[in-house]
């Protein structure tokens, strides 16, 4: 049996977090009434002209710097000409031969280790409007609110070898554009859209097979399903002696299949040429350096810092860096807390994350802010609270805005750390369990745990387990 | 009163000789009586009288500038709020812009009074104003002749003294050629000097708004008011505009006038050539120094222009698709049919020809051979001028090879029609300021134009030379018979 290797490249359209459109001052807020954000430029009235939104350039540069790409000082807007009712000018302004960003990469973690996925280019372009078919009695309405919205199209190399890798890349990219505040990444609102180029080839063959382009895959789950469906379809075609046709295929999530939309023969000639209404986009060093200076610390840099400075293991550091707010939260707590950074990281990744997941909220909306979280962990460090108690206090904090001390007092959470008190309880437990004490002294180490449990039980779990351990051991020997 | 220049009117208005309302009313009446010229697509009498009375109030308060209360006509491809803007095309027959072009806004702020919108070749494509959905405009010097184009309506308006000034646009000669054929002064400033916002695009990298008037002095004043950076046009130049009027009276003694031998060829009508030679002696008489120069690539101008301008037009005019505004065909079964029928009905034959040429030269497989090559030629043509201007301050020659030709003569021969631009389009390709001023008449009494090309951003010198020439000649004061 032939072994097939899938080859996947992704094109992602990311909506930039600007206030206004790429070439006009019209706002781009989501959900506005149809055509209420359609200025004369948006609907391409006669005589109007595009004016570049510098903020979009700034975000594109930020993205380029974030993926270690080359930021091109000179990029060129061109016209992509085609007729479509939701394309008001009859052309889309897009960067074609000279994109603003070229040659970067993202590293993804896979089952077999890290893989570097190349990013060929990222270019600025404007979005089209939207055709609306409901409520028009057999006719089509067009909403131009979206027309002119700034997009960054991010094109990867065909470096992915499975649907899982494609999803890992997308998730990484999604986290990155959010981390750098390039885009809100909102997939429901279409701020993060993906097309996939998929081909297969016999394993070991360096030549690329004929690819198909999958459109309309706008969730991580659909990306995986659509690519897997397409890989299987292509294998079936080739193993039946058929040929793959270069074409665009639409993913139908309801039927979980891809369908042919148009073949290469129908491909349009877009008659690209430089837009004479827009000068070349020249970004000087000052502009690029200003963007660089305002860049948040790169996630990879931050990750190795966490590993070295705080001795965190790579997976723990990675988890803290899943978004910028979580990492910032961690650093705020570290700065102020007496607790060990490992404990802080584990508590954020463990208890706090569980709490947030349960409520389906982001860390920025956490009911326990970094101050109260710091106080909680500090009470654990000074042994006021045991780990178990701290978990309970956290649950109280989640529902009660009082400070940590007040909750400890009112709920009676206080660890017994007085050694004479503990010695007294240990003495009582040893008296009451003479057979186990004998067994221990005869060499049965296992009963130690039982005796520990009895002490903790006798103190309602409030005794400091470390002290109990030590005192118990002393008294037994 | 109607035959005066803008500045003469300005003095009369300030001297209370007559009011702007009186002047406006007289010109509107005159325009109605000259309907046979077909110079207007739309007359805006009501708005004009309102603007005039507003101007009169300003003048009465002593607040008016040099152009306050002066009537003008706009070429009908400048968007005007609440007044239809047709571009001479059926496809925009019913189009009313919700905004004013920057140029329109600026001239209105200067106090000028809009009398109406002038006829033109459809979307500025043509050299005779025969390509208008609203029919051809006639030349006031001879009704059987074309006024030139594409700003032929504007030229006819000023030549017939229906308004002292009219705006135009010049993509390959569309201000200068009709100015020459109608005996007017017309200037196309440097590319980027005047905002293109609200000026319906034909070929974006070549289009430039400008002005036609009876004198270069009037040109200087109106150009001053409409020039300058506009943040709505990314190709407008962010440079201060010199005070043009200030330099008009400078002596031109010692100025180096470049004479490109390529502009004095056999292709030029002998009577035109003779008039240009005489003009050159006038300039010499004023102390200017003649310098022979070379523009070796100027023969490439026409082919270069007729690749680039249609290429840009094919894309610029794609927005006229019947979806959002303008003409839409009445019956169709799907969107493709709607597009095809709308555009087939909406555009005239010359526009269609250029859209097809444009789409062709941008297509895969032809793009390199045509568009890219034309861009290289454009660079060579611009370099020729840079070299020439190391030796001279201004370049002169004939504006057109012939005087106004008969209506219908060249309509079936596009190449002959295109050759009208042979001397003018290189200034557009190089982005240079250029103007045409009256320099004589042929034996049939048709005007001849002297072409002046200046250095980039140096409108001052050509206006200065033109004004000095006009102080010493009277060609610009001649009035066509029946319009005095």
Interface residues (C-beta under 8 A of the other chain):
Chain A: X40 X43 X44 X45 X46 X47 X48 X49 X50 X51 X52 X79 X81 X83 X85 X88 X89 X90 X91 X142 X269 X271 X272 X273 X276 X277 X278 X279
Chain B: X77 X78 X79 X85 X87 X92 X95 X97 X98 X99 X101 X196 X197 X198 X199 X200 X201 X203 X204 X205 X231 X232 X233 X234 X235 X311 X312 X314 X315 X317 X318 X319 X320 X321 X323 X324 X325 X335 X339 X359 X362 X363 X364 X367 X371
